[in-house]
């Protein structure tokens, strides 16, 4: 690893086989973008274009709504319930609802109460029964209210209180036992719980999910442990793909003396992937697991003030041994750069590649969205785009996907009726609906349908709008090309109505044509303006 990026060297002339944009180039481009988004006349121009897009969509709806509904009715068999939809942003550790978790804990207390599940503070082994006794609890005492995992009005703008909801009954032991992969039982209970959720997806057939699993960058062995857990517990499903979320917690690791500098963090994160790519026979479980990993996510509380500045990207990771956490853009640049090299290597070896899909724009600085726009395939949340018209217009022109979770935002950062999802969708941004954390925000065993149903009621969405959101979720997802062809049509990559199969998507060609023609017209407007300059 040199300057924070893994180098794959040629045996013949000892030169690097793959290159990535330099940090100087990254900072230069970032500064240009920051200047662009703060330019007064350009902000006015983009704001007017966005308002025009909203008005044009309203006019389209007035003129074509009945025609679109008639087109849907002519399609045999297909309706909103049986079009394919993907939950594009959901965390594996909270993918179940609170009642499901409660039932699972009670079942384990009945059937596995004598199993050793953890160690106490003195290192003594404890069975599940011992854990309950130490808390003066019985399985009968447990209720949804006692679990206390659901977000409420007290979590609004309090990410610290929200994080505490990850501990059932307020006990970190319960989290360790039931929703972690690396524990004394090697994550057996969590795997069983996940399988039950996945079985529900498979029974439904038309709902799919991309679950996030965590890699912290604490140890070089983390990847092998996670892969072994997934493979040994047979956590494969046609309805599921995995993303790896990387928490931005360097400052915590440094404070506790777990790692020395940011380079060590990056090595723990990426070197095992290069080894599994070059020597798959030596990392069989990891090689197999990576076939079903589609991308990486960067997660943390974006509302926290950042002590370092974006310009600190000039400091190389081996020299970043400060106690402060690096800036959001620092994390994204080094994740992106290592992924560029890794993807080139994997592509050359005939393996699947990965994309960067970070949490961005949930709160905090608009700067996060600039970094994400430069490096990411799509993002989660994107709420702060409503305050940055130039960036919002760029996200529209480039059709960068945004997985939005209005129920999650409603509990943490933004009241539901103020959420810009309906506005973004109307303007033509590539939007999908996602659940984020069903354990904290949802009540039913179909959290994605819950998300759709509430959005449809609040914003008075039509069946066409909902089917468009479902189609967008498949387009944004990391499922394989052949799977997408089966789900939304063999020509789905073609632009406009030529890429739409009404019999699979239930989205009328009228709507798809409108989206395509509007986008082309906006691009032409820009090109004509450039030609005049």
Secondary structure, DSSP 4 states (H G I P E B T S, - for coil): -BTTB---B-TTT--BS-----HHHHHHHHHHHHHHHT-HHHHHHHHHHHHHHHHHHHHHHHHHHHHHHHHHHTSSS--GGGS-EEEEEEEGGG-S-HHHHHHHHHHHHHHSTTSEEEE-TTS-EEEHHHHHHHTT--TTT--HHHH--S--GGGTT-HHHHHHTTSGGG-HHHHHHHS-SSSTTTTHHHHHHHHHHHHHHHHHSSEEEEEEEE--SS-TTHHHHHHHHHHHTT---TTEEEEEEEE--HHHHHHTTS-SSHHHHHHHHHHHHHHHHH-GGGSHHHHHHHTTEEEEEEES-TTSPPSS-GGGGGS-GGG--SSSPPPHHHHHHHHHHHHHHHHHHHHHTT----EE--EESSSS-THHHHHHHHH-SEEEE-GGGGG-HHHHHHHHHHT-EEEE-HHHHHHHTS-GGG--HHHHHHHT--EEE--B-HHHH--SS-HHHHHHHHHHHHTT--HHHHHHHHHHHHHHS---HHHHHHHH-TTTTSSGGGG--HHHH---HHHHHHHHHHHHHHHHHHHHHHHH-
